[in-house]
Structure formats: structure tokens, C-alpha cells
């Protein structure tokens, strides 16, 4: 008997998921790739075959996790009688199996887009179908299996195959480009003020969608066929999608912030239900003094938004939100040195963790975009981000066990971005990737990198280690909570920051004994003194100690804490003070 490893993957991943205008686009891209992998791997496992096929990855029950790694790893066994037929027989059967998986992926994708077209009575022209025919890309590699080093070999082989990806020149004429995938022309659009978008192709389809589809496209927006399928994927939520835990609650960042704000306000929650989730941005438009246009919002939603805004009575909702992204430290290396049994168990642990993530995110009023493999991407209200990331890390360490050393805890590194609603989502996602990479570049790993991307264009960045008990991250959160609760004056913190900024112009380092009295003096000398000011100053000094008395990192961390504190938090979780 001979055994072979077969590694199969689909793509593109980053561009297909990341090229998004809405949170729903982002989620749909991630879900679709995950669904196609899970569907195809299940077809392979349950299909009749003369060869023995054992699925190693994804080694999870598809109804237990919302996402899956973007790959299928199989161990394929050939009997002695089959081996006698020679290498050409074996490679032929492996290529056939891989080819059939590719056909299954594209066939299921075709079923999906045909269902969307049918639902809206769309008869696509050849130009529309041409944009879909080569999606998704499929790649595979195989390697005879003799020891655990072969896992690393097959990974390298697949990377080599992907580096030779075929390139086909687009045959499309110049014209209006898709707002998500600019390599394609827009073939679906929505008029603005009764006018077609400029340079739109004559065969492009105007899509209004009929009832309940007013917000599917923005006025003047143009989408390629691929972008349209992402945007409308939620409309075919049927039994097969339910099996894979398709989340129909993924709406928009703005609506997430509104739900968080009114989570414990009975009347506010009731008024919010009258507002279409797709129209949540209307509240922020009103906050900014804009007049709501019937070109952008339906009349009933304009009325609902105005009523809710009046109920707020001048109180504003923070337009800032958080994106959190993390990836397991050293997981690729760990997979490569594990046996197939250990690798399978690790995959099961990761799948179990992924199944827990949506409930954790829901607890903090956030949205899980994907939790596939050891990586994660999610959106959270500003005030909920730090408690959520700490609980996710705690659960990760409880659930995902080191396959070679039971005493050793696995860790992850995370990027956390606090951003304003206005910048394009694509830009914020790119910044989140940058922060995650900054965290992973920390030699000790087990790190986080935070940035506040202000509406003004300025950014504040700081990196730190989670460590035992997440003490550094907790210190930032404690200070922000003191400010939010009006226990600590935000003006005193900014006054301290101003003093520190001046001092650092002349001193690279400030000694511990110099800074402590400075903090206490700054906090306690403010006109509006608070109770326990000295105790609060000690908590600020504790943050300085967490950064090993590095004044520059301390200033950045304190500035982030001050920013978070002064933003209006709502529905704060159980106090961690």
C-alpha cells in the first residue's frame, strides 16, 4: 500500500474577500469561499471510489463552524494491486480526483449565481457570464507520504503551482469599472437622479431589485457580475446555507453601532426596529447636519430615522468602530512538523474554537466575518473591542491545544484598528492587515498592535504583548473606562500628554522616579479634582510600567486610551477595574 497527500485550494482569497464596500460584501466573500471548500470536501468524502480517501483538513463538522481553512488536505491510499499498475495509474487517479474537485467547486458556484439570476428574473448576456466563468481559481499538488516532513513538501509544491497562475488578458472594452473589482466593467448599476452612470456599457442591467431591494446598490453604483453575486448572496439563504450557519444579521457597521447604543434602551430599541437596517447611516447623516434625500433613503426610513434622532435629544453616537484581525502564531510551522493524527486533532480544536467565536462576538454586539482555521476577522463597537479580544484570546488558549507539548499554550497576534465610518472599508481593511503584520513581526509574538485612525487623517499606533493575563491591554482599557465613567478627567490626561510631549523633545527617556510624581501632579492639579485622583494616577503609571518605562510607547498607549475614553461608550460589559 502507498499513501499520498493531496492539497487542494481555491482563490483568489484576499482580493475576493477584501474588495468590499459593505460589511455584507466582506462577509459574503468569506462565506462563499468557505462554503465552496466545505461543500466540495464533503462531496469527496462521501463519494464512491476505488481508492481510500481520508480528509485531514477541514477536520470539522460543517454545521459546527461558520468558516473553514481555504484548503482541502486529503490522505489518499492505494492498495498493493493498484500500485502494481504503476506510477502513471496513481498520478492519473490523483489528477482525476483533483480535477473533479475543481469541477465540483465551479459547478456549485454556477448553481449559486444561477439561483440569484433566477430570483430576480435576470437573463445574463454573454458579457456577464464571461466575468464568472473562471471563478474560482483552483490549484492542487500531491506528494507521496512517508513521514511528517512531507506536509512541508506538499505546501511548498502548492506555492510553486500558485506562483505559475495563468494570466488571461481581459477582452472587455473600456468603460465604467466595477466599484469592487476594477479589473471588470460594471454590468449592473443603479441610476442616480434618474440618470445612468457615465460610461456604462449598453448591455449593463439596471437593478432596482423590486420590493425590499432599495438599498442593494447605492445611487450611481456599478458592479461587475462577481461583485453582484457577493452583494446578493444573502438573498438565496436556503437550507444548504443554513447548514453552514449563514448569518443573515450581517448588515452594516452603522447598524451594528446603533444596536450597541440602544441595546439596553427599551424605547430606543423599539424605534430602531422601525428603521431598515440598510438605512442605519441616516442617523449619522442627521448627526452631521445633512438633509436626508429620497434618492438615497426610502420615505418610511427617513421618517423612522428622524423619529429616532429626535428621541436621542442631542446625544450623539460615536461614528468610530473597531476591526479586529488575528492569526495563530507559528501555526504553519506547527502543522508541518505534526503527524497526520496530530494535525487532524489540531484542525478539530481550531474548528471547535471557530464554532465558539460567533457567540463571543454576539455577546459584545459585534460581527464575526470569518473564523476559519486559526485566523479571524470581526467588527466591534469601539467600547467592546478590548474586552472581546481578551475573551477571544482566553478561549483560544482553552480550546486549541499544543499537539506536541500539553504544557505549552498556543498564542495569536492581533491587529486592532479603530476607524471612522466615512473612509472606504477597503482602506480600513488594509490598515488592519498592516497592524496584524506589525504584531506578528514582534520577535516574541503573542502581541497586539493598535491604531486609531482619526477622521482628520492622523494615526496613533502602539504595539504590545498580551502576556499572562493581558495586563498591558487591560491597563489601556482601565484608563479608558475611568475617563468614560467620568472618574478620571479627560482634560487632565490630555494635559499630561501635552507635558510629556514637550519633555520628550529634550529627553529620550524619562526615569521612573521622575514620571510618577509628574503624573500625580498633573492629574491632581486640575481645577475639577476627582475622588481617588492619586489612585487613578497610579493606574496611569502602571501603564508606563507595562511598557518597560518606554516613554514613547507609553505616550501612544495613553493617547489611545484617552481617545477611547472620550468616545461615547454604551452597553459596557462587566467592569474589569
N, C-alpha and C positions, 0 to 999 in steps of 0.2 A: 504493500500500500504506500502511496505517496500523498503528501498533503501540500497544498498551495495556499498562499494568502492572496486574496483578490481585493484590491482597494478601488472603490468607485466613488466619484464625486460629481457634483453639478455646479454650475456657476453661470454668470459671474455673481459673486456674493456681495461684496462691499458696494459696488455701484448700483446693483439692483435694489438693495435694501436702502442704502443711504440717499439715493436720489429721490427725495420726498419733499412735498410741500406741507403735508398734513401728518399728524401723528398716525392717522389711519393708514396713510400710504406706507409709512415706515413699518407698521405692524403687518400690513398685508404682504409686503415684500418678504419679511422674515417668515411669516406663517406659510406662505406659498412654497418657499424652498424647503422648509421643514416638512410640510405635508407631502411634497413630492418624494422626499427621501424616505419617510416613514411608509408611505403607500407602496413604493417600489420595493423596499426591503421586505415588507410583509408578503408581497406577491411572490418574491423569490423564495422565501422560507416555506410558503405553503404550496408552491408549485411542485408537480410531479417531475422527478428527474432520476436518471440512472446514476447520478453522482450524489455524494453526501455533502450537503451544504449546511454549515453551522454559522449563524450570524453572531459575530462578536460585537460589532458596533452598527447601529444603536442597539444596545442590550437592555432596552427599556420597554415596558408595556406602553403602546402608543396612547392609551387612554389615561395614562398617569402623568404625562408631561406635555407641556404646551409646545416645546421645541425639541429639536434633535440636532446632533452634530451634522455638519454638511458633508457627510461621507457615509459609505457603507463598507464595512470591513467583514469579509467572509473568509472562513477556512473551508476550503473545498478538498474533499478526499476522493481519491481514485483507487479502485480495487487493483489487485495484482493482475487480474485478467485484462483490465483496461490499460494498465501500464505496459503490458506486453505489446500493445498496439503501437507503441512508440510515442515520442515527444510531439510529433505533428498532431496526433489524435488529442493529446492532453491540451496543447495550446489552442487547437481548434475548438474544443469544448469550452475552454475559458473565454476565448474571444466571443463565442456564440452567446454564452451566459451574459457577458458584459454588454454586448450589442443589444441583447433582448432587454436588459435593464434600461439602456438608453432609449429604446423604442417605447418601453412602458412609461418612462418619465414624460416623454413628449406626447404620447397618446393621452395620458391623464391631463396634461396641461391643455391639450386641444379640447378635451371634454369640458374643462372649466371655462375656457373662453367662448366655446360654442354655447354653453348654458347662459352666459351673460348676454351674448348677442341675441339669443332666442328670447330671453326675458324682456328685452326692450325692442323686439322686432327689428333688429338691425341686420341688414343684408350687406355684409362687408365686401368691398371691392378687392381686386387682386392686390392693390397697393397696401391695403390694410393688412391682409393676410401675410404679405411678404415680410412685414415687420415682426411677425410672430413665428414664422416657420423654423427659424434656427434657435429658438429658445426652448429650454435652457441649453447651454453648452454642457457636454458630457465628456468625462475623462476617466480612464481606468489604467491600472497597471497590476501585474501579478508577479509573484515570486515564490519559488519552491521554499517550503517551510521545513527547517531543520532545527533552528534554535531561535532564541528571543532576539538576536541581532537582525533577523530577517524582517522584523517590524520596522526597524530603521531603514533597511534597504528598500523596502517597498514604498515607504514615504518619500525617499529620495527619487525613486523611479517616477512616482506620480508627479513630483515637482518638475522633473525634466520633461515629462509629457506635456504638462500645462504650459511650460515655457515655450513650447513649439506650437501654441494655439494657432489655428488657421485664421487668416485675415481675409475678409471679403470686402471689396470696395463697394460702398453704397451706390445704388443706382438711382437714388432719389434726386429729383430736380431741386434746385434752390427754392426755398420758400420759408414759411413760418415754421420755426422749430418748436419741438415739444418743450414745455417748461420743466419737465423732469429728466428727459433723456434727449439732450440737444443733438445727438447724432441722428435722430429721426425727425422727419417732418410731423407736424401736428395733423392728425386725421380726424380728430374730434374737437369740437370747440363750442363755446357759448358766446353769443353776441353780447355786446355792451352798448347800452342805449339804442338798441335796435340795429347796430352796425356789426358786420363781420370783422374779425381781426384782420389787420393788414397782412398781405402776402399769403393768406391761407389758400391751400390747394383747392381747385374747383370740386374735386371729389370728396373733400372733407365733409364730415357729417355734423350737423348742428345737433347737440344733445341737450335737451332740457329734462329728459327722463320722466316727465309726467308727474303724477302725484308723489309727494314726499321726496322729490329729487331736485328741489330748487337749489340746494347747496352743493350738489355733486361737483360742479365746476364753478369757478369764480367768473364773473362777467369779464369777457375778453381772454379767458384762459384757453390754451390749445394743448391737447395731449396726443401723444403717439398711441398706437394700439396697445403697446406694452404698458404704458403708464395708465391707460384707461382700464385695463384689466386689474391692475393694482388698486386703483381708485374704487372700482365697483365690485371687488371681490366679496365684500360683506353682504352683497345683495343675493348671493346664492348660498347662504348659510343653510345647508341641508343636513341630513342625518350623518353623512360621511364626514362633514366638517365638525359636527358636534362630537363625534368620536374622538377627535383630536383637540378638543377643548377650544374651539374657535371662540374668541372673546368679542362679542358684539358691542361691548361697552366702550371700546376704543373709539373715542370721538375726536376730541381736540384738547390741546393744552389749556386753552381758555376755559373750557367746560370743567376740566379737572380742578382748576383753581377755584371756580365758583362752587363746585361740590364740596371742596375742602372748607371754604369760607362759611358755608351755610349748613355744615354737617350737624351741628348741634342747635341750630336755629329753626324751630318748627315752622314759623311763618315764612321765613326766608326760603326754606327748603320747599315749601308748598308753592311759592311764587316761582321758584326756579323750574319746577316741573312744567309750568306753563310756557316756558321758553324752549324752543327747539335746541337741542344740544349743539347743532351745527351753527347756530346763531349766537353762541356764547360771546364772541368777540364784540357784539353790540354793546355789552356792558362796559367794556374797556374803551370803546369809541365814545360812549357818553361821558366816561371819566375824563377823557381828553378834550371834551367840549365839541365833538363832532356832531353834525346832524345826520341821523340815520336815513340812508337812501333806500327807496323801494327797488332800485336796481340791484342792490346787494342783499337786502333783507325783505322777507315777506311781511305784509302789513300786520298780520297777527303777532309776529315775533317782535316787530317794532313796538307794538303796544305792551307786550309782555316784558320786554327789556326796560321800557320807560317806567312801568309799574314797579319792577324790582329795583331799579335805580333810585326811584323816589323813596322806596322803603329803606334803602341804605342811608338816607338822610345825611348826605355829605361824607359819609365814611367811605374810604376807598379800599379797593382790593389790590394788593401788590401785583404788578404785572410781571414779576420775576418768578421763574420756576427753575427746577433742577433736573439735570440729566446725569444719571449715574451709569458708569460702564466699568465692569471689572472682568478680569481674566485670571484663571488659576496660575500660580507661579510654578514654572518648571513642569507643567503637566505634559507637554510634548515629549520632553526627555524621559519623564516617568513612564509614559506609555511605551516608549521604545525599549526600555530595559525590563519591562514586566513580561512574564509569561502570558500565554493566551488566557489562562484561567484568571490570573491576577488582573489582566487588562479588562476582561469581561466583568469582574467584580467592581473594578473602579468605574467602569461605564454604568453599571447598575446604581452605584452610590450617587454618581453625578445625576443620573436620571431621576433618582428619588429626590435629590435636592431641588432639581428643576421643577418637580411637581409641587414643592412647598412654596416656591417663590411667589406665585401669583397671590396666594393668601396673605403672605407677609406684605406685599405691595398694597393690597387692598386695605389692610389694617392701617396703613399710613396714607390712605387716599391717593395712592399712586397707580401707575400703569406699567405692567411688565410687557415690554416689546418682544424680547426673546430671552430665554434662559436655556440655551442649547449647549450641550457639552458643559464645559466649565466656565463659559463666558456668559455675560449678562448685560442687558441694556434696559433701562427703565426711566420713566419720568416721575417726578415727585413734586408736590408743593414745597416751596422754599423751606418752611419751618419743619418739615417732616423728613428732609433728606438725610441729615446726620443720624438721627435715631434709627432710620430704616437701614442705612448702610451698616451700622453696628450690629443690628439684629441679623441681617443677611450674612455677615461675616461669622457671627456666632453659630448660626445654623449650618453654614458651610463646613465649619470645623467639627460640628457634632455629627454631620451626616456623611461627609466624604472622608473616608479613612485612608491613610497611607498604606498601600498594598505590601510594602516591604518592611515597614517599621511601625508597629502598632503604637509606640510611644510618641512618635513624631507627628505633629499637627501640620496639615496642609494649609497653605495660605493663598490669598489672592491679592492683586494690586488693582487699585481703582482710580479712575478719573472722575471727578465731580465738577460739574460746570453749573453755575448759577447765571442764567441769562434772561434777558428781556424778551417779551413776546414778539417784538417787532422784527428783529433780524431774521433772515431766512433760516429755516430749520437746517438746511444743508450746511450752512456756515457754523452753526452751533454744534452739529454732529462732528464736524471736522475738528473743532476745538476740543470736544470731548475725547476724540481719538488721541489728540496731542497730549492731553492731560493723563490719559491712561498710559501712554508710552513713557511720559515723564516719570510716572510712578514705577513702572516696570524697569526703568533704567537705574533706579536706586539699587546699588550693589547688594544690599541686604534684602531686597524685595519686600513683601509684606507691607506695602506702602500705599499711600494715597496722595493724590495731587489735586488741589482745589484751585479753581479760578472763579472770580466774579467778573463777568463780562458786562460792564455797565452800558446803559443806553448811550452815554456820552462817547463811547468808544474806548474808554480806559479799561485796563485789566489789572487785577491784583492776583498774583499766583503764589502758592506756597505748597511745599511738599512735606510729608512727614510719615513716620512709621505707625502702623496700627499698634503693634506690640501687644503685650499681655494686657487685656482689659481696655484696649483702645484709648489709653489715657490722654494722648495728645488731641485726638479728635473730640474726646469728651470735654477737654478743657476749653476748646473753642466753643463748643455747644453751651457749656455752663455760662460763659460770659455773654453769649448772645441771648440766653434765657433771662439773665439778670437785667439786661437792657430792655428786652421785650416786656418784661414784667414791671418795668419802671422801678426796679430795685436799685439799679445802677444807672446813673445819668449818662446818656449817650454823649452829651456835650463834654462831660469830664473825660470820657475815653478819647474823643477827638482832640481835646486839648492836650492830653498826654501824647497822642500820636504826633501832634504838631511840635511839641517839645523834643520828642525823640528824633524826629526828622531833622531838626536843627542840630542836635547833638551829634548825629551820625555823619554830618558833613565834616566834622573835625575829628571824630573818633571812630575807628573801625570797630572797636569792641568797647563795651561798657562793662565794668566789673560788676559782679553780683551785688556787692555791698553798696555800690553807687546807685543801682537801678531801684532796689527795693524801697528806699526812702523817697525816691523821686516819684514812684507810682503812688505810694501812700499820700504824699504831699499833694499830688495832682488831683487825686480822687477826693481827698478830704477838704480841699481848699475851695471847692466850688460853692457858689452862693446858695444853691439849693442842696444842702447836705442831706444825705440819706442815712437811715439807720444802718448800722453794721458796715460803714464805709471802709473801715480798716480790714474787716473780714473779706470784703469784696476785692479790695486791693490785693490781698493775699492770693486770691484766686487768679487775678491777672498775673501776679508774679509767678504762680505755678505754671502758667503757660510759657513764660520765659524759661523756666527750668526744663520744661519738656523739650524745648529746642536747644538744650545744652548751652543756654546763655548766648546763643547766636542772635545778636540784636536785629539783624536784617530780616531773618526768618520770623522772629518774634513780631516785628512791626507788621509784616504782611499778614500773619495769622490773626493779630489783634484787629487789623483793619477789616479782615473778612468777618470776624466775629461781630464787630461794630455794625457792619453793613447788614448782616443777617438779623441782628437785634433790632435795628430801627425799621426794618420792613415789617409790615403788619402780619403777625403770625395768627393763625386761627386754628382751633381744634388741636392744641398742643397735646402731645402724648404725656403719659405719666411722668412727673418730674424726675429728673436724674440728678438733681442738686444734692 
